[in-house]
Amino acid sequence: MGPAMPMGLLASLLSRVSGYQVVDHTGLTGSYDVNLRFRPEGTEGSTADLLTAIQEQLGLKLEPGKGAVETIVVDRAERTPVE
């Protein structure tokens, strides 16, 4: 549940829950009250899985795609000796 939630924040939260990078391409501005009930992956129950819940309860659809992602690459690391 989230009152007055912008779509960018919802995408960020869905990234954490789904384990995938979710990017907001809805074009929706403003804030929305979100109430999403879903069954966590690997469990059984009467509630819908995450993707189905997003589509049925919020009217949104997650679509796979490719895009640029910021990445930090560490070329080298050195350990400072400790006495």
Long-range contacts (C-beta under 8 A, 24 or more apart in sequence): 1-34, 1-35, 1-36, 2-33, 2-34, 3-33, 3-34, 4-31, 4-32, 4-33, 5-31, 5-32, 5-33, 5-34, 6-30, 6-31, 6-32, 7-32, 10-34, 14-50, 14-54, 14-62, 17-50, 18-50, 18-62, 21-69, 22-62, 23-67, 26-60, 34-58
